[in-house]
Amino acid sequence: MAASSTGITESNIPETSEEILPRLVMIAYCFDPDGTMEERNGWHRALIAAEQFDTTVIYRPLPGRGSFASKLRELPISKRLRTIELSPSRLTNFLLNRELTFYRGYRRWHSEAFAVAQKLHSNVAFDLAHTATLCGFREPGFLWKLGVPHVWGPIGGTQDLPIDFYSMISPAGKLREWLRSKLNWWHLKHRKRVRDAFAGSAAVIAATEKARDDFMVHLGVDVEVDLETGLDYETHAKESIRDHGQPLKILWSGRLREWKGLPLLLYALAKLRSDRIPFELRVLGAGSSKARWMKLAKRLKIEQQIEWIESSGYRIGFEHYRWADVFAFTSLRDTSGTGLLDALAAGTPIVGVGHQGASDIITPDCGVVVSVERPSQTISEMAAGLSTMARNPKRLRELSLGATRRAKYYHWDQRRNFWFQVYSRVLPNHRNQQIACS
């Protein structure tokens, strides 16, 4: 592995292939087979592309991560996939590592990545380009300027925290969410780079129906929808369901930040305590709201039933999903929600808020959808859903089986055809003919 003076490293150089395939360049800021959900999303999108294209991926390597070149060489498509590490410049890295300047650094990294793509394009002449991660719509990058058909997405991030739930967060949180909402509106309505990226892309894919609706309202464009994330491990039905009378085992997972809405669940559990329904709660995650939420649990007299666990790797974290009888989802704004798919894969039914991306995922066959109109109603419906799970083991079993079935829909193996159709539709006709004959 040799690094150039530009900070670019080719981490995998495929052997020369006799196949004549269209060439695709992908920019995936997040890209790692064993990393976070977003990083694994970039990895799997590249693997799908390499099934039909000679694919080059430009990505940002994270410090301390080992090379995955050997893993790539083991794959059947290894001859058709090249990965290029692009470490950010010193200034870009400084900006990326600070919350307030992240997007400025993210834009700079995309500019650096685009310069690499342009240089490669002058040598190998790409037929197609795809900007794959991050999921947020605010920063489109520059790859749509390459001069070949461009695919952007899936993208989301348009959702706002419901105004009636501002009462659940701190004054500083209210200000942050208000500013974020206004910034979202401005980016969608007036930011030229976002509008130009939409106009300059041959296909834009929304991550959720909510994002699709927002793009239609603010930009006047209709797009297709495909969830930004997926499952990359096998799903199995639960071997056993809790016996009647045993404590209901509940899992909540996510960043311990205000917009994740954990107090909705804590207040609902206080209702269960009043109804003498035994329960155990595991809170899986870390964040700045932890101390305040622990104080709330103590005030509600449910602290003895709660175990607080720092976040761990997703393979280890999955065991917590298998432990749980129910997964509680309370996020007040999320493109979709990583924990929802992990719960489905574990055969764990969901009791969750039915808005934004969650409303695309949770069905009556795999969970209980809770309305998001006002906090008191949400808390009451969440308590009722958990109570049903605790008192009706048969229904819990039915929903568990439904969760396992629903999970299969989101496995990466099921996503190929959608993306093959997207790529095929935007690829120039003469290259489509070549791919059909290969």
N, C-alpha and C positions, 0 to 999 in steps of 0.2 A: 504494500500500500504506500503510494508516494504522493505527498502533498505538493501542490504547486505554490508559487509565490503569491498567487491571488487568493489563497485560502480555500481553494477547491481541492477536494480529494475524491478520486474515483475509487469507491469502496468495492466495486464489483465490475470487472470488465468481461463481458461474455465472450465465449469463443465465437469465431466467425461462423455464421450460419448460412446455409445455402438457400434458406427460405427467403422469398421476396415478399416482404410484408410492408404495409404502410408504417411510417415512423411517427410516434407520438412522444411529445415531451410533456411531462407532468411536473408541476411545482407543488410540493406537499411540505409545508412548513413543519408539520408533525408527521413523523414516519419512523416506526419502530415496531417490530413484531411482538415485543414483550413489554411495551410501555403502557401508557395510559390509553383509555378508550380512543381519544382523538388520534394518538399516534398509531394505534392499530388500525384505525379507519384509513389513514393514508397508506399503510402497508397493504391492506386488502384491496384498495382501489387500484393500486399499482399491479397487484397480481392479476386482477381481472383484466386490466388493460393489456398486460403482456400475453394473455391467451390469444389475442388477435393482432397485436402490434409489436413492432420493434420499439421497445419502450425505454425512455430515459427519464429518471426521476431526480429532480434537484430538491434536496431537503436540508434542514438544519440539524446537525448532530448535537446531541446534548452532552455536556461534560460528564465524564465518568462512565458513560455507556460503552460497552464493548462493541467490537465490530460484529456485524451479522452477515459478513460476506460468505462464510461457510454455510450458513443456513440457506442463503440464496442459491448457492451452487448445488444444493441438494434437491432443488425444485425442478420439476419437468420443464418449466419455462425459463430456466436460468440463462439459456442462450439468447433470450429475447428481452432481458431486463438488465439495464445498467443503472446503478445508483451513484449519484454525485453528491458528496458532502459539501455543503457551503457554510462554513463557519462565518458568523457575522463579524464585521469589522469591530474594532475596539469601541468606537462611539455607538454603533448600532447595538452592540451587546450591552453597553451601559444603559441605553434607553429601554431595551427589552426587559431588563431586570428590575424595572421600577413601574409600579402600577399606573402612576399618572402619565408616564411617557411611553407605555408599552406600544400603543398603536403607532406612535411616531417611529419607534424602532422597528416595528413590524413592517411599516411601509418602506423604510430604508432597506430592510433585508430583502423585500420583494424586488426593489430596484436593483439590488446586487444580483439577485437570482435571475432577473430578466436580462441583465447584461450577459450572464453566462449562457442563457438560452439563445440569445441573439448570436453570440459567437459560434455556438454549436450549430445553429440553423444555417449559418453561412457555409458550413462545411458539409453537413449531412442532409439539409433540406427536409425539415419535418413536414408532415402532412396534416397534423392535428395537434392541438394543445389543450391541456386540461389543468385548471387551477383547482386543487382538491381540498386543501385545508389551509387555514382554520375555517370553521363553519360560518363565522360572523360575516354579514354582508357589508359592513362599513368599509373594509379595506379590500378592494378587488384585485390589488396587485397590478401588474402591467402586461401579463402574458397575452391578453387579448389584443395587444398591439403588434404581435409577432408577424401578422400577415397571413396566417393560416386559420382555418376554422377553429374557434375556441369554445370549450365547454367550461362553465363555471358552476361549481357546486358539488354537493348540495349546500345551500346557504340558508341561514336563519338569523336569529338574533333580533328580530323585529319586535318581539313581545315585550310588553311593559307590565310592571307590577300593578294589579288592579287597584284603582284609587280608593275603593272602600276598605282596602286592607292596609292602608297607610297607618291606621291606628295600632297595628301590630308591631310597628318598628319604631326605632328611636328617632328623635328630631334630626340627627345627622343622617340617619338612614332615609328619612323622608326627603331631605334635600338631595341626597345622592340619587334616589330613584326619580325625583322630579327632573333633575338635570339630565339624567340618562334618557328619560322619556322625550324631553325636548330635543336632545341630540339625535335620537332615533328619527324623530319626525323631520328634523332638518336634513339629515343625511338622505332619507328617502325622498323628500320633496325637492330639495334644492342642490344637493352636492353633485357637482358636474362629473366628477370621476366615477361615482356610482352609476349615474345615468349613462355615461359614455361606455362603461363596461357592459351594461345591459345591452346597449345598442350594438356594441362591437362583438358580442358573443353570439355564436351560432346556436347555442343552447344554454339556458340557465335552468338549474334544477333547484327547487325549493325543498328545504328539509321537512317542512310540515305544511299542513293545510292553512294554518294561521299565517305563516310566512307567505304562502301563495296569495292569500286574500290581501295581505298588506301590499304586496308588489302590484297587484291589480289596482287597488285603491289609489296608491300614491304614484305609481309609475305607468299605469295603464297597460301593463303587459300581463299576459297569462302564461304560466310556466307549468311544467310537470313537477310532480312531487315524488321524492324518494328519501326516506329517513336518512339522516346524516351518519348514523351508526349502525352496527350490526353485531351479531354473535359469531364467535369463532371457536366455540367449543361445543361438544355434544350436549344435548339436553336429555334428561332422564326424569321420569315420573318419580315422585316421592315414594319411598318404600313404606312409610307409615305416616299416619295422621294422628294428632294428639287424641288421647282419650278424654271423654267427657269428664269434667271436674278438674283436670290438670290446668295449670296456668296457661293462658294463651301467650305464645311466644311471638313477639312483634319485633321487627327490624326496621330501623330508620337509618338511611345512609346518605351522606353528602357532606358538602362543606358546611361548617358551622358558621354560616353567615346569615344575616337577617332575612334576605330574600328567599331563603330555603324554608322558612315558615314552620320550624319545629314546634313553636308554642301552640299551634293549632292542634297538634297531636297531644301535647302535654295536657291541655285543657280537656280534650276528649277523654284521655285516660283518667283524669280526675272524676269524670262522670262515671266511668266504669268502676272506679273504686267506690263511689257512692252506691252503686248498684251491686256491690259485693261480687264483682266478676274478677277472678284472679288473673293476673297478667305479669309478664316479664318483658322489659324493653331493652334492646341493645341499640345504642346510638353509635354508629360507626362513622367516624370522621374527626376532623380537627378544624379549628378556626376561632376567630376573635369573639364570637358570641357564646362560647362555651360557658364561661363563668356566669354570665347573666342567665343563661338557660338552666344551669344547675341550681341557681338561687330560686328560679321560678318553680322548678320541680320540688324543691324543699318546701316552698310556700304552699304548694298544692298537696303536700304530704304524700308524694309518690316517689320520693328520691330512693327509697329502699328497693323499689322494683326496677331501677334503671342501672344499667352497666354502660359506662362510657368507654369506648375503645378507639384508640387512635387509628387512622386509616392505614391500611396495609396494601401490599400488592394485590392486584385483582384476582390472581389465582388463590391466594390465601383468603381474601375477602369473600370469595364465592362460598366458602364453607359456612359463613354466617347466614347467607341466603338459604342454604340447605337446612340450617338449624331452625330457621323461623317458620312459624305457621302462617304468618301474614307479613307482607311488606307494606309499610305506610309511606305514602308519598304526599308531601305537603308543599312542594316548591311553588312559590308565588310567581316566579318567572323562570322559565327554562325552555330552551329550544325543544328538547324532548325529555331527557332525564336518563342518564346512564343506568341508574339502579333499576329502572323499570324492566329493561331487557334481562339484567342479571336475575331479577326475581322470577321472571317468566321461565328462564332457562333452568332455574332450580325447582320449578314446579310450585312456586310460592305465590298464592293469590295476592292481589293488590287491593288495598283500600286507599284511594288516592283522589286528589283534586282533578276534576275533569275539564281542564282548559289547556290552551296552547298545545304543545306536542303530545302531552300526556293523553289528550282526548283522541288522538290518532291511534294510540297504542292500547289503552285499557278498553276492553269490551265486557259486556255482561257475562260472557263465558269464562273470563279469567279474573274478574275482580268486581269491586263495588266502586262506582263512580260517584264522587262527592261534588255537589254544586259549589260554585265560586261566585256567590252573589253578595253575601255579607258574612263576616267572621262568625257570628253566633250560629247562623244556619250551617256553615261548613263544619263547625265543631260538633254540633248536634248530629249531623249526618255521619260524620266520621265515627263518633261514639256508637251510633246505631249500627254501622257497618261492622265494626269490631265486635260488638255485642252479638250480632248474628253469627259471626265466625266462631265465637266462643261457645254459643249455645246450640249450634247446629252442625255437628261433625260431618253429617252427610253432605250438607251444602259446601262445607270446607273441602271435602274430598272432590266434589264435582268441579269446584273452581280450580283446585290444584291440577286436575287432569286437563282442564281447559287452558291453564297457564302453559303447560307443557306443549299442547297443540299450538298455541299462539306463538310460542318461542320459535318454532320451526319456520314460521313465516319470515323471521328476521335473521335467519342464518345467512352468512355471506354466500353460501352455495345457491341460495334462492335469488340473489341479486344480479347474477350474470346477465340474464336475458334483457333486463331493463337497460343495462349499460351498453350491451352490444347493440341494442336498437338505437340508443342515443348516438353512439359513435357512428354507426352505419348511416344514420340519417343525415349527419352533418359532414361526413367525409366526402370529398370531391368524387364525382362519379367514376372517373378513370381508376381511382385507387380502390373504390368499392368493387370494381370488376376484378382487380388483382387479388383482393382478399377473398372474394368468392371462389377464385380458382386455385387458391393456395391450399 
